[in-house]
Amino acid sequence: MISEKDIVHVGRTQKPYGIRGEIIILFSRVEYAEADSEYYFLMIDGIPVPFFVEELSYTTDVSARVKFEDVDDEKNASKYVNLDVCVLRNTLSDDSPEALGDWHLFVGYDVVDRKGEMLGSIIDVDDSTINVLFIVRKDEEDLLIPATEDFITDVDVDKKIIEMNLPDGLFDR
């Protein structure tokens, strides 16, 4: 079974296109639109469901019309609007977060401080403001840690661990 650690959010479905069951996908980055994948995962009720691509034609550098297998009309396609679109992490040409510059690729990584103490696991990224934050969960408590290269001292992509040098007092209440 595919876990959320194995996939990367690359965009969102928009609206159906035409009567053949095509769906518009808006990719969040040009690099994601260029990813060569035979299938995409649509997040349905929090579960990644694979949809095999029959046809794909780009409409811009970050959007495409996609015809999925077994989605053959507008009514059926309309069931899949406004869903997150994901691909397998290894589908991307270089899946290191630093290379793609996308903080969301760190979701699922463990965070340790400079002393080696486990701070928790990144469960989400808040990029709603210019100051992007990692949402790190440890023992049912969520910590907000600034997602900045200034604090990251090491990234182990294989072990999915980020070592951070955080300022003293960051978590004082």
N, C-alpha and C positions, 0 to 999 in steps of 0.2 A: 504494500500500500504506500502511496506517495504521501510524505509528510510535508508540512509547510516549510521545513528547513531545506527541502529538495527543490523548491520552486521559487521563482522570482516574479514579483508583480511587474508587468510590463505595460499595462494600459487598461483600457475600459471599453466595453462594448457601448455603442451609441444607439443608432436606430436601424431598423431594417432598411434595405435598399432594394427596390424593385419587387417583382413578384416571384422570383426564383428562390427566395430564402436567404439572400445575401445579407450580411450584417456589416455595418461600419465599425471598425475598431480604431480608436484613437490611442496611439502609443505615447507613453510619457517621455520617451527619448528617441532620437533618431537611431541610435545603436540598437534599441529594442525592435524597431521596425525592420531593421536589417537582419535580425536574427533568423537563421534558416531553421524552421521547425515544421515537421510534418503534422503536428497537432498543437493546439493550445489548450490550456486548462481554463475553464470558466469556473469561478467560485460561486457555487450554488449552495445556499444555506451553510456557508463556511466550509464546504467540502470541494476540493479541486476535482472537477469532472473533465476528463479528456474529450476533446472534439477534434476529429480528424479533418484536415483541410483538403477540400476538393479543388478549389480555385482561390487565388489571391491576386488582387490587382491593386497597386498603390494609387491613391488619389492625391496624396501629398507626401512629403518626406516623413511625416509622422502619422499618417492615416492610410487605411486600406479597406477595400471591400473584400470580405471573406465569405466564401461559400463553404459551409461545413457539411460533411457527410450526414445524410439523414435529416437535414433541415432543408425542406424542399419548397416551402412557400412562405409568404409574408406572415401569415397567422402563426406558423410554427416559429419563425424567426423572432417575432415580437415577444416570445417568452424569454428571450435571452438578451434583452436590452438592459443597460446600466449595471452590468456585472463586471467584476474585476477579471482581467485576463492575465494569465501567468504562463511561463514556460519553465521547463526543467532548467535548473541552474547551469548544468553543463552544456546547454544549448548555446549559451552566450560565448562569444569568441574568447573572452578573457573574463572569468567570473570573479576576479579579485575586486573587492569594493573600491579600492583605491584607483584602479585602472578605469572603472566606469564612473567614478565620482558620484555614486548614488548611495546615500546613507541607508536606504531601505534594504540594501543587500546585507547589512549587518544584522538584520532581524534573525534571531536564533543563535547568535554568537554569545558566548559568556564574556563578562567583563571582569578583569582582575586589576587591582591597583599595583603600584610600583613595589609594594611589599609582598605581592603574590596573593593577597587576600581576595577571595571571591566576592564581588559586589552583587552579582546576580546575572540574569540572562536578559538580553534585549528582546522585548516582546513587541515593540512598535517604535515608530519614529514620528515625532511631532514636527512637521515642517510647515505648520500653518503660519509661522512668522519667519522673519529673516534669521532668527537665532534657532537653528534646528536642534532638537533635543532627542536623545535616546530615552525611551521609557524602559527602565530596567527593573525587573521584578525579582525580589529576594524575600522569601518567607511571607508571601501574600502582601508585601508592601511594595509600592512602586516608587522608584527613585527617578528623578529627572536629571540627566547628565548632559551637559552641552556636547553636541556632536561637532567637534572641531579638531582639525589635524594638529593643533597646538597641544592637545592633551594626549593624543595617541602616540605611544612610544613603540609599539610593536603589534603586528597583526599576524596571527597564524591561521591561514586560510584552511589548512588541512584539519586542524583541531578546532577551528571556529572559536578562537579566543582572541580578544582584544586586550592588550595591556595599556592602561592609561595612567598618566601622571597627573592626578587631580589636585587642585589647590586645597590646602588644609582648611577645614571648616565648611566645606561645600555642603555637607549633610547635617551640620549642627542645626538644632531646632531652637 
